[in-house]
Amino acid sequence: MNFFTPRNITLGFYLGGITNIAGMLLFSMFYTNTLLSSLDPGVFSTAGIVLIQIWGLAYIAVARSTAQLPWLVAVFAVDKSVYVVTWLLW
């Protein structure tokens, strides 16, 4: 069974976008959590959190066009990889 169907890829982009937006709102307690920014000000400053959410909007914006935008999908993969590695090292 092929997991990487167009439908699943689209769903993954929607879920990734929603996770970036809602997850950052939740964990930043709607931008009031100073613990996050004190632990990693480079990633979790208010500007960093907003940029993570903007990436989430970008994931949602291209969710139905991934086949036409392979290089942009590659950029998203690199971006997510950087955050995953940062999280693992954290």
C-alpha positions as CSV (number, residue, x, y, z in Angstrom):
1,M,0.0,0.0,0.0
2,N,1.4,3.4,-1.0
3,F,1.1,5.9,1.8
4,F,2.2,8.8,-0.3
5,T,-0.9,9.3,-2.3
6,P,-1.9,12.8,-3.5
7,R,-4.8,12.8,-1.0
8,N,-2.5,11.8,1.9
9,I,0.1,14.4,0.9
10,T,-2.5,17.1,0.8
11,L,-3.9,16.0,4.2
12,G,-0.3,16.0,5.6
13,F,0.2,19.6,4.5
14,Y,-3.1,20.7,6.0
15,L,-2.2,18.9,9.3
16,G,1.3,20.4,9.3
17,G,-0.1,23.9,8.8
18,I,-2.8,23.5,11.4
19,T,-0.2,22.1,13.8
20,N,2.1,25.1,13.2
21,I,-0.6,27.6,13.8
22,A,-2.7,26.1,16.6
23,G,0.2,24.3,18.2
24,M,2.2,27.5,18.6
25,L,-0.9,29.4,19.9
26,L,-1.3,26.6,22.5
27,F,2.3,26.2,23.6
28,S,2.9,30.0,23.6
29,M,-0.3,30.4,25.5
30,F,-1.4,33.0,22.9
31,Y,2.0,34.7,23.0
32,T,2.2,35.1,26.8
33,N,4.5,32.1,27.7
34,T,7.8,33.7,28.6
35,L,9.3,30.3,29.5
36,L,9.5,29.2,25.8
37,S,11.4,32.4,24.9
38,S,13.7,32.1,27.8
39,L,14.6,28.5,26.9
40,D,15.3,29.3,23.3
41,P,15.0,32.9,22.3
42,G,16.2,32.3,18.8
43,V,13.3,30.0,17.9
44,F,10.6,30.9,20.4
45,S,10.7,34.7,20.5
46,T,7.4,36.3,19.6
47,A,8.7,36.9,16.1
48,G,9.9,33.3,15.8
49,I,6.5,32.0,16.9
50,V,4.7,34.2,14.4
51,L,7.1,33.0,11.6
52,I,6.4,29.4,12.5
53,Q,2.7,30.2,12.1
54,I,3.3,31.9,8.8
55,W,5.0,28.8,7.6
56,G,1.9,27.0,8.7
57,L,-0.2,29.2,6.5
58,A,2.2,28.6,3.6
59,Y,1.7,24.8,4.1
60,I,-2.0,25.2,3.9
61,A,-1.8,27.5,0.9
62,V,0.1,24.9,-1.2
63,A,-1.6,21.8,0.1
64,R,-3.5,21.1,-3.1
65,S,-0.6,22.1,-5.4
66,T,2.3,20.1,-4.2
67,A,2.7,18.1,-7.4
68,Q,3.1,21.4,-9.3
69,L,5.6,22.9,-6.8
70,P,8.2,20.2,-6.1
71,W,11.0,22.7,-5.2
72,L,8.8,24.5,-2.7
73,V,7.9,21.2,-1.1
74,A,11.7,20.5,-0.9
75,V,12.1,23.9,0.9
76,F,9.3,22.9,3.3
77,A,11.0,19.6,4.0
78,V,14.3,21.3,4.8
79,D,12.5,23.8,7.0
80,K,10.7,21.1,9.0
81,S,14.0,19.1,9.2
82,V,15.7,22.0,10.8
83,Y,13.0,22.4,13.4
84,V,12.9,18.6,14.1
85,V,16.7,18.6,14.6
86,T,16.4,21.7,16.8
87,W,13.7,20.0,18.9
88,L,15.8,16.8,19.2
89,L,18.8,18.7,20.4
90,W,16.7,20.7,22.8
